[in-house]
Amino acid sequence: MNKVITCVVIVFTMYGKVNAQNEATLYVDGKKSNITISRHIYGQFAEHLGRSIYDGFWVDKNLNVQKQGRIRMDIVEALKKIKIPNLRWPGGCFADEYHWRDGIGPAKDRPKMVNTNWGGVVEDNSFGTHEFLELCKLLNCEPYISANVGSGTPDEMSKWVEYLNFDGLSPMTELRKRNGNAKPYHVSFWGVGNESWGCGGNMTAEYYSNEYRRYATFAKDYGNAKLKKIAAGASDFDYNWTETMMKNVGHRMWGLSLHYYTIPTGNWGKKGSATGFSEQEYFNTMERALRMDELLTKHIAVMDKYDPKRNVALVVDEWGIWTDVEAGTNPGFLYQQNSLRDALIAASTLNIFHKHAERVKMANLAQTVNVLQALILTEKEKMLLTPTYHVFDLYKVHQDAELLDIKFVSPDYSLNGKKIPALNFSASKDINGVVNISIVNLDATKEISLTTDLGDLKWNDVSGELLTSANLSDINTFEKPDLVKLQKFSKATKNGSQLLVKIPPHAIVNLSLK
């Protein structure tokens, strides 16, 4: 602790006498923290919404792309490359109108339904439980299933768990075997409803906490699949919901969810364009995105009152930027483009999750393909990787790595009398001893010089990658799919024990020290 304090004092002494508008300092403490950045923070979300499942993961049998069954394999390979750890399904709001038995058995016998939440389109149930679990197997990720509390029953959820996880003799296991799977799936992550304060039933916190206890009672552990039950948590700044759940449910849940979307304008009626925005709109958006830190700090403080040992996880299972849909698309499909601005939001948010990794054990970006802040966009046979995808590629080095404590002094990014920190960071050490430092420069125009003190860390070599582009609004299109992509970064040098870095404006950098 004394070393950290001394270092910070030196920082202010070094820069207190000069104009520090484009200078910053970082101290990385190499001592063991005993805090792991869970890989599940890098989770994804696939809802029956727009072209996420249908025309995304699950395509027409005649589409001329590589497929396994109807699962689109170029998407699978792209997601395997970034090591997605889990996939949340079937929603979202859709989860609380989904009845799982409609999505098993021969496809021709499955009943059709109306997707009342998202565009009023017909859901044919051709993608159901077995198809989802086959997708997870191909992705080498864990399934995270959201059960229906809003329009379902405890028995329905109980039978779904038994159908997937029991290895004995029962009507549910016999049904699973008739549908092609003799062995259980061992699904551990289960959401008990979704947004129960809203589309999941418009419940009060007190009412839902009792419903959770009832549903969770009948969702049993079978064999090796000890259930990690995740309660529907708060929206945004509803700290009373968190208080009620911690008080009434406590350790009966593995995790408690939290949803927070960055709305560029702050107005849900007119959220703002994904691509046509000014610097002022960019600044306002980043200011709202950074409020994730305040949200986590305050929700965690409530949880700490009831769970000081932090056994209950905070699960941010919906997050990201939400803009107006692209012109000419179905407003219920939530299809939006993805710019460098969105990548800066993703990287800053992941840095915030790392900071709170002792409590935040899981998160799910909304959503993986063709919806909201997507990693991947498709158009018939074409597929592209968005700037946000490249952030997850850049940051995969932090999965299951040891969090390192950091202290830093950042210049402000100021615009029209308001300011936010220009830089945010995170640092970790992987199992091979490699230290990764991720840096985000939110300033739209200024390069920032960073001096890094690495304390007692021993290192000889630094390599880096960079994600940036000429303009904040730059996007990847099907005509130019590689406009925004990862590049080699060479503006990091060793100066004795210090690391000196020149960070370009509106850029994300990861440095690996060996």
N, C-alpha and C positions, 0 to 999 in steps of 0.2 A: 504493500500500500504506500509506503514512504517513497518508493521509487517512482510510482505513478505520479504522486503529488509533486515531487521534485521536477519530473519531466514537464508537467503542465506549467509550473512556474517558469521554467526555462523557456518554454514556448512563448509565453507572454512577454518575457524579457527580450527575446530575440526579435519579436515583431512589433513590440509596443512603440518603437521609435520610428517606424517607417510606415508608408502607405501600404497596408496589407490587403488591398482590394483584390489582388489576384495571387495571394500567398496563403498556404494552409500548412498545418502540421498534424501529424498522426503518430501516436505511440501505440505499439502493439506489444502486449504483455505475453510472453511465451510460456508463462507458468500454467500448469495443468488446471483447467477450469472445472472438470468433471461434468460439463454440460455438452450434450450432443445435439447437433442440428439434425433433427429427425428427417430422414429422406421423405417422410410422408407430408412434409411441408410443401413438397413439389407435386402434390396430387392434382388430378384433372377432373373434369366434370362433363358428362355427356347426358343431356336430357332429351326426351322426346319432344323436340322443339325445333321448328324450322327444318334446316338441312343438316342438323347435327348427326342424327342417326341415319335417316333415310336420305340418300344422295350424299352422305358423308361417309360414315363408317360402313354402312350397309347399302349396297348399290344394286342397280338393275342387273340381272344375270347376263344381259346382252352388252353391258358397257365394256368397251375394249380396254380394260386395265387388268393387271394381275390381281386375282382374287383367290381366296380360299372360301369355298361356298359363295356367299355374297359379301364377305368381309373384304374391304379394299386394302390390299397389302402394301401399297406405297405409303399409305397413312400409318399402318402398323410399323413399318420399318423406320419411318421418321421418328415416331414416338419411342421406339426401342432405343434409338440412338441417344435420346436425352434421358433415358432411364426413368420414365414416369413410374412412380411407385404404387399408385392406386388410381382407380377410376370410379367416380361416383355416378350412380344410375338408379332408377330411371328419371329422377328429378330431384329437386325442383318442384314447382307447383304441380307438374304432371304426376308426381309420385302419389299424391293424395287423392287422385282419381283413378289410379292404376290398380287393377285386380290381377294378380300374378297368374292365376289359373287361365286367364284369357290368352296368355302368351306361352303356353306349353302345348305339346302334342303336335300332330300333323298340321302344317301351316294352312292347309285347305279347310281345316275344321275350326280354325281360330275365329272367334267373333270379331267383327269390326266395331269401332267405337268412335265417338267424336272427341277430338282434342279441344275441349272447351277453353282451355287456358291460352293456347297458342294457335290462333288463326282459324279455329273452327274446322280444321281439316279432318279427313277420315284417317284414323289410326287403324291399320290392318293387323297389328300384333304379329307381323311376320318376324320382327326382332323382339325376342322375349328372353326369358331367364337363361336358357341353354345357349342361345346365340351370344348373349352378353358374357357369359362365363367362358365361352370359347374365345371371344375377343380378348378377354383378360389373360387367358392362357397364352395366346399368340403374342400379346404385349409383354408377357412376363411381369405382370403387375397384380396387385391384390384388388379384388372387387370390394366396393363399398356400396351396399344396397340400402336405399331409403325406402322404408316400409310405409304403407298407407295407414295413417291414423285418422285423417280427416273424414274419409268416407268408408274406411275399413273397420275391422274388428280385431280384438286381441287374438281371436282364434285364427283369423286369416294370416296374421303375421307369424303366429306360433307354428302353423302348418307349413308356411314357407321356409322357416328355419329348419324344421324337421325334414322337409323335402330335400333340402340342400345338404344337411349336415349329419343326419342320423345314418348309422351303418348297420342297424339291426333290422328286425322284422316289424313292419308297420304298413298301414295303407299308403302312407306318403312315400316310403322307400320303394314299395312295389310300383307305385305310379312313376317314380323317377326311373326305375329300371325299365319300365315299358317305354319310356321316352328316350332310352338309349344310354343311360349312365348308371352302371352297376355300383360304382363307388361314389361316396359323398364328395362334395366340393370343398368342405371345410371353410366356409365363408365366416370371417370373424367380425368385420366392420359392418355394423347395422345402424342406420339412422332410424330413430323412432319418430317418424313424421318429419315434416319440413315446413318452416315458416308458419308454425301453428298459430302465431299471432295475426296471420294474414290469410293468404290463399289456402293454407293448410287447415282452416277451420275457424278463423277469427276468434280464437280462444283468448281468455285472460291467462296471465301467468299462473294464477292459482289453479284454475281449471286444468290447464295443460299439465301442470306438475303432477296432479292426481292421475290424469290419463297416462302420462309417462310411466308412473309407478305400476299402473294396472297392466299396460302392454308389456313392460319389461319383465313383469312377474312370470308371464306365460311364454316368453322367449327364452328357451332353455339352452344350456350348454350340452353339446353332444361330442363325445370322444375328445379329440385334440382341438376342436374348434371352440375355444373359450371366447364367448361373445364380447366384443368391444362395443357397447351400446352408446350411441351418441344422441343426446337429447337435443330437440329443436331449441335453439337459443335465441338470443336477442337480435333485433335489427338495430344497427347503428348505435345510437346513444341511449338505448333503453336499459339503464343499469338496474332498474327495478326488476326486470325480467330475470336478469342474472342473479340478483339477490334472492328472489323467490325460489328459483331452481336450486341454488346452493343450499338454501334453508330447508326446503321441502323434499329434495331428492338426494342431495349430497353425494355420497360415495356409491349410490346405486347406479351411477352412470360412469362409463369410462371417459366420456368427453361431453362437453357442452359447446354447441355451435355458436357462431357469430357470423352475420352477413353484413358486408359493407361494400357499396359500389361508389366509385368516383363518378359523379355527374358533373361534366365540365361547367355548366351554367349554374348548378345547384337547383335547377328547375326541372322536375320530372316531366312536365308538359312539353317543354322544348329544351332538350338536353344539350344540344349543340352538335356541330358537325364533327365527324371523325377525321376529316381531312382539311376543311376550310376554316382555319382559326388564326387569329392574330397572336402576337406575343403576349398581349394582355390576357387573352383567353387561355393561352398556354400556362401563364403564371398562375392564374386562378385555379386551373385544373390541378397543377402540381401542389398548390397550397391545400386543396381538398384531399388529394391523395395522401399527403403526409400526415393527415389527421388520423390515419391508421395507428400511428404511434400513441397518440392520446387515447384513442379508443381502447387499445390493448392494455395500456397502463391502468386505466380506470376500471375496466372489466376484471382485470387480474387482481386489482386491489380488493374488489368485492369478493372474488373467489378466495383470496388469501385469508379473509376473515373466517371462513368456514373450513378451509382446507390449506392450512399453513405449510404442509409438507408438499403441496402441489402434486397430489396424486391424480386429480381430475384434469384431463387435458382440455385446453381451449382449442377448438377446431374451427378455423375460419373457412368453412366449406363452400362459401361463395364470395368471391372478391374480383375486382377488376374495374375497368372503365366501361361505362355504358353511355353511348351516344345515340343520336337519332339514326334510324336505319338508312341504308343507302337508297337513293332515289330510285323509284320504280320497283322496289322489292316489297313483299308482303310485310306490313308493319308488325304482324304477329310472329314473324320469323326472326326478328332481332339480328339481321345480317348487317354488319358494319365492317368498314375497312380498318386497317391496323397500321398505325404510323410509328415513326421514331418516338413521338411523344408517349405512345402506349408502352413502348419498350422501356422508357425511362421510368414510367409508373411501375411496371413489373419489377424492375431491378430494385427500385427504392423500397417497394413493398416487401420483397424478399429480404432485403437488408433489415427491415423492421421486424419481420418474423424471426430472423436469426437473433436479433437483440433480445427477443422475448422467448427464446427457445426452451427455457426451463419450464414454461407453461404451454406455449404453442407447439403442439406435437403433430399437427396435421392442418393442411389447408388445401383448397381446391379452386383453381382458377376457373372462372366462368367465361367461356366454355372452350372445349378442345377444338372443335371443328365447325366452321361456318356460322357460329353464333357468338355475339358479344366480343370479348377480347380473345379471339381465337388464335390458337397456335398455327392452324392450317386452314387454308381456303381452297375450295375446289370449284371447278366449272367443267362439268362432263368429264372428259379424260384428263383435263389439266389439274395440276395441284401446285400450290405454292406454300412456302414457309414464310410466316410473317416476322416482322421485327421482334415480336414477343417470343416467338419460338426460339430465336437466336439467343435471347436472354436466358432461357431455360437450358440451352445448350452450354452457354458460357458458365452458368452457375451450378451445373451438375456436380462440379468438384466439391461442393459443400455438403453433398448428401451424406449423412451419417458421419461427418467429420466433427472434430472437437472444436467447439466455439472458443475463440481467443478473445480476451478482454481488450478493448480498445479505448483510447481517449483521443479526442481530436479537437482542433480549433479550425473552423471553417469560415471563410469570408461569406458575406451575405450576397444573395442574388436579390437586387433591389429593382423595383419597377413602380413608378408613380406613387411613391410614398409608402409602399409596402415592401416587406422583405421576408425571405425564407432562407434557410441555410443552403448555400450553393452545393455543398458536398454531403454525401452520406456514404457510409462504409460498412463492410463487415469483413471479418478475418477468421480463418479456421485452419486447423492442421489435420491432414488426412492420416490414414493408418500407416503410410509410408514416410511420414514426417515432413511431407511437402506442405508449406504454408501458402495458402491462397488468400489474397487480399482483393476484394472487389470494391470498386470506387465508382460512384455516380456523380457526374457534374451536371447539375440542372441548369446552370447559367446558360442562357441562350446565346451569348456572344463572347464570353471571356474564357480564354485559356487560364488554368490555375496551376501554379507551381506548388508542388507538395514535397515537403521534407518529412521523411518517415524515420522514426527511431524504433528499432526493433529489439531494444533491450538486450536480453541475454540470448536471443535466438541466433543460432549459427547458420549461415548460408553463404553460398559462393556464387550462385548464378540466379538471374532473374529472366523470365520470359513472360510475354504478355499477349493478350488479345484485346481487340477494340471493337465496339459496336457504335457507329455513328453514321451520319450522312450529312449532305450539304444543308438540308432544311429539316426543321422539326416535323414538318408535315409530309416528309417523304414516305412513300409506301412501296411495297412490292406488288406488282400487277402481273397478270398472266402474260402480258407482252414483255415486261421487264421484271422477272421474278427475283433477280439478285441485286436490285438497286441498294437495298439495306441488308448487309450481311457482315459476318465476322471478318476482321482483318488482323493481320499481325500488328503488334504494337511495339515500337522500338524506343519510345521516349521515357524509358525507365533505366537508370544507371546506378551502379554501386559506387558509393563515395565513402570509403572506409567502412564503418559499421552502419552508415545511413543509406537509405534508398531515396533517390531523388526522382521525381516524376513530373512530367508536363502533361496535364490532363486537358484535352481539347474541350471546347464548349459542347454542350448537349451531347455528352458521350458517356459510355459505360466501358470500364476497363477492368480486366481481371489480370492480376500479376501472380505468377507462381514462382516461389522462392525455394531453391534446392541447395 
